[in-house]
Amino acid sequence: MSPVYLRLKELREAKGLTQVALAGLVGCRGATINDLENHKSRRIDLDLLGRLARALSVEPGELFGEAGRTPARSNTRGPKPQRH
């Protein structure tokens, strides 16, 4: 197993998108999204990686996580105010 995995499903679900909806946004087949999410694909085209990142509003590097680590939850509300 690779020490790196694609966080596609986690990020897609956080956006409230189905596999088919995401596929439509990035111009690929729903089966391609399914294969990527279920680790059936060993390669990903860099152009597709960029389109996925844009569709999910993340930087391309944020699509990847380390195997064995709990994914960090993104803070969509911005930083917490500091208390004095």
Phi and psi in degrees as GROMACS dihedral restraints (atoms count N, CA, C in turn):
[ dihedral_restraints ]
;  ai    aj    ak    al  type     phi  dphi    fc
    3     4     5     6     1   -71.8    20    10
    4     5     6     7     1   145.3    20    10
    6     7     8     9     1   -74.4    20    10
    7     8     9    10     1    -4.9    20    10
    9    10    11    12     1  -122.0    20    10
   10    11    12    13     1   141.3    20    10
   12    13    14    15     1  -133.2    20    10
   13    14    15    16     1   161.3    20    10
   15    16    17    18     1   -90.7    20    10
   16    17    18    19     1   124.7    20    10
   18    19    20    21     1   -86.3    20    10
   19    20    21    22     1    26.8    20    10
   21    22    23    24     1   -57.9    20    10
   22    23    24    25     1   -49.0    20    10
   24    25    26    27     1   -61.7    20    10
   25    26    27    28     1   -47.1    20    10
   27    28    29    30     1   -57.0    20    10
   28    29    30    31     1   -47.5    20    10
   30    31    32    33     1   -71.6    20    10
   31    32    33    34     1   -37.8    20    10
   33    34    35    36     1   -63.6    20    10
   34    35    36    37     1   -46.5    20    10
   36    37    38    39     1   -65.3    20    10
   37    38    39    40     1   -35.3    20    10
   39    40    41    42     1   -62.8    20    10
   40    41    42    43     1   -29.4    20    10
   42    43    44    45     1   -85.4    20    10
   43    44    45    46     1    -6.3    20    10
   45    46    47    48     1    74.1    20    10
   46    47    48    49     1    28.0    20    10
   48    49    50    51     1  -103.3    20    10
   49    50    51    52     1   146.2    20    10
   51    52    53    54     1   -84.8    20    10
   52    53    54    55     1   167.7    20    10
   54    55    56    57     1   -60.2    20    10
   55    56    57    58     1   -42.3    20    10
   57    58    59    60     1   -65.9    20    10
   58    59    60    61     1   -40.2    20    10
   60    61    62    63     1   -64.5    20    10
   61    62    63    64     1   -43.9    20    10
   63    64    65    66     1   -64.2    20    10
   64    65    66    67     1   -42.2    20    10
   66    67    68    69     1   -58.6    20    10
   67    68    69    70     1   -41.4    20    10
   69    70    71    72     1   -63.8    20    10
   70    71    72    73     1   -36.8    20    10
   72    73    74    75     1   -68.5    20    10
   73    74    75    76     1   -33.4    20    10
   75    76    77    78     1  -102.9    20    10
   76    77    78    79     1    -4.2    20    10
   78    79    80    81     1    77.2    20    10
   79    80    81    82     1    40.7    20    10
   81    82    83    84     1  -134.3    20    10
   82    83    84    85     1  -179.7    20    10
   84    85    86    87     1   -83.3    20    10
   85    86    87    88     1   151.4    20    10
   87    88    89    90     1   -58.7    20    10
   88    89    90    91     1   -33.8    20    10
   90    91    92    93     1   -63.2    20    10
   91    92    93    94     1   -32.1    20    10
   93    94    95    96     1   -65.8    20    10
   94    95    96    97     1   -44.5    20    10
   96    97    98    99     1   -61.9    20    10
   97    98    99   100     1   -44.4    20    10
   99   100   101   102     1   -60.5    20    10
  100   101   102   103     1   -44.9    20    10
  102   103   104   105     1   -62.6    20    10
  103   104   105   106     1   -41.2    20    10
  105   106   107   108     1   -65.4    20    10
  106   107   108   109     1   -42.8    20    10
  108   109   110   111     1   -68.2    20    10
  109   110   111   112     1   -30.2    20    10
  111   112   113   114     1  -103.0    20    10
  112   113   114   115     1    18.6    20    10
  114   115   116   117     1    58.1    20    10
  115   116   117   118     1    31.5    20    10
  117   118   119   120     1   -89.6    20    10
  118   119   120   121     1   -14.1    20    10
  120   121   122   123     1  -106.2    20    10
  121   122   123   124     1   134.7    20    10
  123   124   125   126     1   -96.9    20    10
  124   125   126   127     1   -12.9    20    10
  126   127   128   129     1  -130.6    20    10
  127   128   129   130     1   153.5    20    10
  129   130   131   132     1  -139.5    20    10
  130   131   132   133     1   132.5    20    10
  132   133   134   135     1   -66.7    20    10
  133   134   135   136     1   135.5    20    10
  135   136   137   138     1   -62.3    20    10
  136   137   138   139     1   -33.1    20    10
  138   139   140   141     1   -64.4    20    10
  139   140   141   142     1   -43.9    20    10
  141   142   143   144     1   -64.4    20    10
  142   143   144   145     1   -39.9    20    10
  144   145   146   147     1   -57.8    20    10
  145   146   147   148     1   -44.7    20    10
  147   148   149   150     1   -63.5    20    10
  148   149   150   151     1   -42.4    20    10
  150   151   152   153     1   -65.2    20    10
  151   152   153   154     1   -39.0    20    10
  153   154   155   156     1   -63.4    20    10
  154   155   156   157     1   -44.5    20    10
  156   157   158   159     1   -60.2    20    10
  157   158   159   160     1   -45.5    20    10
  159   160   161   162     1   -62.9    20    10
  160   161   162   163     1   -43.8    20    10
  162   163   164   165     1   -64.3    20    10
  163   164   165   166     1   -31.6    20    10
  165   166   167   168     1   -96.3    20    10
  166   167   168   169     1     2.7    20    10
  168   169   170   171     1    58.0    20    10
  169   170   171   172     1    44.0    20    10
  171   172   173   174     1  -132.8    20    10
  172   173   174   175     1   164.8    20    10
  174   175   176   177     1   -76.1    20    10
  175   176   177   178     1   148.9    20    10
  177   178   179   180     1   -52.0    20    10
  178   179   180   181     1   -38.6    20    10
  180   181   182   183     1   -64.5    20    10
  181   182   183   184     1   -24.3    20    10
  183   184   185   186     1   -72.6    20    10
  184   185   186   187     1   -11.1    20    10
  186   187   188   189     1   -74.7    20    10
  187   188   189   190     1   -13.1    20    10
  189   190   191   192     1  -108.7    20    10
  190   191   192   193     1   146.6    20    10
  192   193   194   195     1  -137.1    20    10
  193   194   195   196     1   166.1    20    10
  195   196   197   198     1   -90.8    20    10
  196   197   198   199     1   133.9    20    10
  198   199   200   201     1   -61.4    20    10
  199   200   201   202     1   139.4    20    10
  201   202   203   204     1    87.5    20    10
  202   203   204   205     1    -3.8    20    10
  204   205   206   207     1  -111.6    20    10
  205   206   207   208     1   141.8    20    10
  207   208   209   210     1   -72.0    20    10
  208   209   210   211     1   128.1    20    10
  210   211   212   213     1   -62.3    20    10
  211   212   213   214     1   138.6    20    10
  213   214   215   216     1   -74.1    20    10
  214   215   216   217     1   140.3    20    10
  216   217   218   219     1   -82.9    20    10
  217   218   219   220     1   136.7    20    10
  219   220   221   222     1   -76.9    20    10
  220   221   222   223     1   146.1    20    10
  222   223   224   225     1   -96.0    20    10
  223   224   225   226     1    97.2    20    10
  225   226   227   228     1   -82.8    20    10
  226   227   228   229     1    -9.4    20    10
  228   229   230   231     1   -96.8    20    10
  229   230   231   232     1    -0.1    20    10
  231   232   233   234     1    90.0    20    10
  232   233   234   235     1   179.0    20    10
  234   235   236   237     1   -69.2    20    10
  235   236   237   238     1   150.8    20    10
  237   238   239   240     1   -75.1    20    10
  238   239   240   241     1   143.4    20    10
  240   241   242   243     1   -66.4    20    10
  241   242   243   244     1   145.1    20    10
  243   244   245   246     1   -84.1    20    10
  244   245   246   247     1   140.2    20    10
  246   247   248   249     1   -96.7    20    10
  247   248   249   250     1   141.9    20    10
